[in-house]
Amino acid sequence: MTSSLRDLVDRLSRQRGVRASLIVSEIDGLVVDSSLRFGEDGERVAALAASIYRKARLSAGAAHLGAVSFLQLDADQGRLCAVGRDDLVLVVVAEPSANVGLIRVELFKAVETLA
């Protein structure tokens, strides 16, 4: 299982503009596996992404909107994109100029691999 997770984060990291890719536990925000550029703080990103994803999932459920399929946070210095399955969240941190459409496609392919 570990090598398949490593393959997932490596594949996501190869996308143009991606600075970090992580597999995170939604429950506690701990890093399961990651591929980070020098200078990226994986533990902080993991905790933030897990918290935001969990709150979005719970909020969507409370509003009877169904399941959260894709989460995107845009900021001045970059983007955070996330998809989840079971208790795991796949997270990508990308540059502001990165093609989110391509990243989204790769995230959906990767989350299907977790099934």
C-alpha positions in Angstrom: 0.0 0.0 0.0 2.8 2.4 0.8 4.4 2.3 -2.6 1.0 2.9 -4.3 0.5 6.0 -2.1 4.0 7.2 -3.0 3.1 6.7 -6.6 0.0 8.9 -6.2 1.8 11.8 -4.5 4.6 11.6 -7.0 2.2 11.7 -10.0 0.4 14.7 -8.5 3.7 16.5 -7.9 4.7 16.2 -11.5 1.9 18.5 -12.6 3.1 21.9 -13.7 3.0 24.5 -10.9 2.5 22.0 -8.1 4.6 22.8 -5.0 3.3 20.0 -2.8 1.1 17.0 -2.8 -0.1 15.2 0.3 -2.3 12.4 1.5 -3.8 13.5 4.8 -6.0 11.9 7.4 -9.2 13.9 7.6 -9.8 12.9 11.2 -6.6 14.3 12.7 -4.8 16.2 9.9 -1.7 13.9 10.0 0.4 13.4 6.9 0.1 9.8 5.5 2.4 10.5 2.6 3.7 13.6 0.9 6.0 15.1 -1.8 7.1 18.6 -0.9 9.3 21.2 -2.5 12.0 22.5 -0.3 10.6 25.1 2.1 7.0 23.8 2.2 5.7 22.9 5.6 3.8 19.7 5.1 2.4 19.4 8.6 0.8 22.9 8.6 -0.6 22.3 5.1 -2.0 18.9 6.2 -3.7 20.3 9.3 -5.2 23.2 7.4 -6.4 21.2 4.5 -7.9 18.5 6.7 -9.7 21.1 8.8 -11.1 23.0 5.8 -12.2 19.8 4.0 -13.9 18.4 7.1 -15.8 21.6 7.7 -16.8 21.9 4.1 -18.0 18.3 4.1 -20.0 18.8 7.3 -21.4 22.1 6.1 -22.5 20.7 2.8 -24.2 17.8 4.6 -26.0 20.2 7.0 -27.2 22.2 4.1 -28.4 19.0 2.3 -26.2 19.8 -0.6 -24.7 16.3 -0.8 -21.1 15.3 -0.8 -18.1 17.6 -1.3 -16.4 16.5 -4.5 -13.7 19.1 -4.9 -12.4 21.9 -2.7 -10.4 24.8 -3.9 -8.9 27.7 -1.9 -7.4 30.5 -3.9 -5.0 33.0 -2.2 -2.5 35.6 -3.3 0.5 33.2 -3.0 -1.1 30.0 -4.2 -3.9 27.5 -4.4 -4.9 24.6 -2.2 -7.0 21.9 -3.9 -8.4 18.8 -2.2 -10.6 15.8 -2.8 -11.5 13.1 -0.3 -12.4 9.5 0.0 -13.3 7.7 3.3 -11.0 9.2 5.9 -8.3 10.4 3.5 -7.9 13.7 1.7 -5.6 14.2 -1.3 -4.2 17.7 -1.2 -2.3 19.8 -3.8 -0.7 23.1 -3.2 0.0 24.9 -6.4 1.2 28.2 -7.7 -1.4 30.9 -8.5 -0.8 30.4 -12.3 -1.2 26.6 -12.2 -3.9 25.0 -14.4 -6.5 24.0 -11.8 -8.4 22.0 -14.4 -5.6 19.7 -15.0 -4.9 19.4 -11.3 -8.5 18.6 -10.7 -8.5 15.8 -13.3 -5.4 14.3 -11.7 -6.9 14.5 -8.2 -10.0 12.7 -9.3 -7.9 10.0 -11.0 -5.8 9.6 -7.8 -8.8 9.4 -5.5 -10.3 6.7 -7.6 -7.1 4.7 -7.1 -7.6 4.9 -3.4 -11.0 3.0 -3.7 
